[in-house]
Amino acid sequence: MAIKSTKLELILSDGKNYDIRIGSGVLNGLCETLGSLQSVSKDSLLVIISDSNVAPFYASNLRLALEAGGYKTALITIAAGEQSKDIKVATEIWNALAAKGANRRSTILALGGGVVGDLAGFVASTWMRGINVVHVPTSLLAMVDSSVGGKTGIDLPAGKNLVGSFHQPIHVLCDIDLLKTLPHNQWQCGFAEIAKSAIIDSLDFFHWLQANCASLVAHEPQVVREVVARSLAFKGRVVVRDERESGIRECLNYGHTFGHALEKVTGFSAISHGQAVAEGIRFAARLAIEAIGSSEKFANEQDDLLLALGLERLGLNQLGNSLSDKQVGAVSGAVTGAVTGAVTDTVSGAVSGTVSGTKDCVGADFAANFKDNNAANSVRNIGADDLFNAMLSDKKNFGGSLRFVLANEPGNWQTVAVDADLVKIYLLYWEQAQHTLAC
Ligand SMILES: NC(=O)c1ccc[n+]([C@@H]2O[C@H](COP(=O)([O-])OP(=O)(O)OC[C@H]3O[C@@H](n4cnc5c(N)ncnc54)[C@H](O)[C@@H]3O)[C@@H](O)[C@H]2O)c1
C-alpha cells in the first residue's frame, strides 16, 4: 500500500512560514521543493553537511540528484557523535565554507540526526550573519523533534547547548525511508521524545500511541509516518506560540529535568538520551502524584507506554507509589501553595522525612520488576546528591528552585517549582532502589 505524504505549514510570528513534508520517498522531490523556494538560488552553492555515519549511505545520491537538477553542491562531513557539537568543528566548517566559495545566498542542507541539525543550524545562523538552512533529518529523534523549531547549538565543557541561536529552517523534509539504516538504540531515543510529545499534547495522541506502540516498534511505515506527523504537528503548535522558549515551549522539557541530570552524572555516554528521558518521565510522573495531585493510574499508564516502546525501567517504577504512601504521606500537608495556571506556579513548603526503613521492601519489589541491562548497571552507583546537584546546575533551573514540567493527565501539564526537599525524597528513593538492586 502506498504511503501517503503529509505536509504541515508553520507560520511564525514575523509572518514567515515554512513547510514540513513527511512521507516515504519524499527526498526524491527535493529538487522540485528547492525550486519552489525563492530564496534558494541555483547560482549559489548548496552545502550539504552530514556526518560520517549518514553521508556514506545518502550523500552521493543526493548530490547526484541535486546536480542533475542544476544545483551546485558541496559536501562537508563531520565525525558522527555529540562531540562534534563543538566550536572547533564549527570553525572547521566555517573555513570549509570559505574555501568552497559559499556566500550570502548559499544554502546549507543538514543531512543527519540532531547533532548535524544543531551544528549545521548554528553554522547557518552565523555564516555571513545568517544564511538559509534546510533540514533533512535522518534519525527518528531529529524527525519528531529537533528538525523543527529553530533551536541550534553547540556544547561547552560546562554543559550541552550552552551556545546557540534561534534560526528557523526554510524547509524540513522527513523521508522515513532514511530510517531504514538507523541503529536500534537510536530508534529508542526517538521513542522517548514521542512518548513525551503524546503525554504533553493530548488524550487523542496519547491513546493513539498506546494503540499503535507495537506497530511503531515494528517500524511499520504507515505508523512511523503518522507518528512523525503527529509529533511535528504538536511541536509546531508549541513553537508558533513561543518561538524563543519564554513560556509554553518549556513543556517540551517534560522528563528532561531528571533526564539531563542522569545523562550528566553518567558522563553522557553510559546511557542513551532516550533511556534518560524515559526515566525522567517516570520520575516526573511519580513526583506529580505528590506535587500536583496527579493519579497513580496515570503514572502507571506512562510507565506502561514506555515499556511497550521498549524503554526499560532503570529505577523508579510502581514502587514510587510505596514511597508516596509510606514516606511522603508522613509529610503530607507540608506541600503547600496554589497550583493554578499553566506555566509558573509554585509548590512550596518544608518537607521532611527520609526513606530509611523502606530498603528491604523497596529492594524486593524493585528487583522483581526489573529487567537487568547495561544501562541499569551504569546507574547503580549514582547518588541522590549527584542527581540533585546536576539538576540545580541545569541552565533551565534558576533562583535555587527546581522546575519540573508535570502533568496530571494527557494534555494537561504545568511548570512547577517543586520544593527541594520533596525532590530529594524522591531522589533518595531512586538511589535506594539502585543500591538494593546491587546487593
Ligand atoms: N534543536 C532542538 O530542538 C533539539 C531537540 C532535541 C535534541 N536536540 C539535539 O539532538 C542531538 C541528538 O540527536 P540524535 O539523537 O539524532 O543524535 P545524532 O545526530 O548523534 O544521531 C544518532 C546516531 O545515529 C546516526 N544516524 C542518524 N541517522 C542515521 C541513519 N539514517 N542511518 C544510520 N545512522 C544514522 C548518527 O550518525 C549518530 O551516530 C543532541 O545533540 C540534542 O541536544 C536538539
The ligand as a MOL file (V3000), in Angstrom:
LIG
                    3D

  0  0  0     0  0            999 V3000
M  V30 BEGIN CTAB
M  V30 COUNTS 44 48 0 0 0
M  V30 BEGIN ATOM
M  V30 1 N 17.3230 21.6330 18.3640 0
M  V30 2 C 16.4380 21.0120 19.0890 0
M  V30 3 O 15.3020 21.4660 19.2810 0
M  V30 4 C 16.7980 19.7050 19.7110 0
M  V30 5 C 15.8190 18.9060 20.3100 0
M  V30 6 C 16.1910 17.6570 20.8190 0
M  V30 7 C 17.5160 17.2400 20.7180 0
M  V30 8 N 18.4390 18.0420 20.1300 0 CHG=1
M  V30 9 C 19.8330 17.6210 19.9880 0
M  V30 10 O 19.8430 16.4870 19.1170 0
M  V30 11 C 21.0080 15.7080 19.3960 0
M  V30 12 C 20.6030 14.2620 19.4300 0
M  V30 13 O 20.0760 13.9210 18.1670 0
M  V30 14 P 20.1430 12.4340 17.6310 0
M  V30 15 O 19.5930 11.5320 18.6590 0
M  V30 16 O 19.5890 12.4150 16.2830 0 CHG=-1
M  V30 17 O 21.7190 12.1680 17.6370 0
M  V30 18 P 22.7950 12.0390 16.4460 0
M  V30 19 O 22.6690 13.1080 15.4720 0
M  V30 20 O 24.1040 11.8340 17.1190 0
M  V30 21 O 22.3620 10.6850 15.7280 0
M  V30 22 C 22.4350 9.4960 16.4550 0
M  V30 23 C 23.3420 8.4710 15.7440 0
M  V30 24 O 22.6140 7.9340 14.6550 0
M  V30 25 C 23.3600 8.0780 13.4540 0
M  V30 26 N 22.3770 8.2270 12.4070 0
M  V30 27 C 21.4850 9.2310 12.2490 0
M  V30 28 N 20.6750 8.9670 11.2230 0
M  V30 29 C 21.0570 7.7800 10.7200 0
M  V30 30 C 20.5950 6.9700 9.6510 0
M  V30 31 N 19.5200 7.2820 8.9380 0
M  V30 32 N 21.2530 5.8240 9.3990 0
M  V30 33 C 22.3310 5.4460 10.1550 0
M  V30 34 N 22.7890 6.1530 11.1850 0
M  V30 35 C 22.1570 7.3130 11.4600 0
M  V30 36 C 24.2700 9.2610 13.6990 0
M  V30 37 O 25.4040 9.2040 12.8650 0
M  V30 38 C 24.6180 9.0610 15.1520 0
M  V30 39 O 25.6390 8.1090 15.2840 0
M  V30 40 C 21.5700 16.2210 20.7020 0
M  V30 41 O 22.7310 16.9670 20.4480 0
M  V30 42 C 20.4810 17.1300 21.2560 0
M  V30 43 O 20.9970 18.1780 22.0330 0
M  V30 44 C 18.1040 19.2580 19.6170 0
M  V30 END ATOM
M  V30 BEGIN BOND
M  V30 1 1 1 2
M  V30 2 2 2 3
M  V30 3 1 2 4
M  V30 4 1 4 5
M  V30 5 2 4 44
M  V30 6 2 5 6
M  V30 7 1 6 7
M  V30 8 2 7 8
M  V30 9 1 8 9
M  V30 10 1 8 44
M  V30 11 1 9 10
M  V30 12 1 9 42
M  V30 13 1 10 11
M  V30 14 1 11 12
M  V30 15 1 11 40
M  V30 16 1 12 13
M  V30 17 1 13 14
M  V30 18 2 14 15
M  V30 19 1 14 16
M  V30 20 1 14 17
M  V30 21 1 17 18
M  V30 22 2 18 19
M  V30 23 1 18 20
M  V30 24 1 18 21
M  V30 25 1 21 22
M  V30 26 1 22 23
M  V30 27 1 23 24
M  V30 28 1 23 38
M  V30 29 1 24 25
M  V30 30 1 25 26
M  V30 31 1 25 36
M  V30 32 1 26 27
M  V30 33 1 26 35
M  V30 34 2 27 28
M  V30 35 1 28 29
M  V30 36 1 29 30
M  V30 37 2 29 35
M  V30 38 1 30 31
M  V30 39 2 30 32
M  V30 40 1 32 33
M  V30 41 2 33 34
M  V30 42 1 34 35
M  V30 43 1 36 37
M  V30 44 1 36 38
M  V30 45 1 38 39
M  V30 46 1 40 41
M  V30 47 1 40 42
M  V30 48 1 42 43
M  V30 END BOND
M  V30 END CTAB
M  END
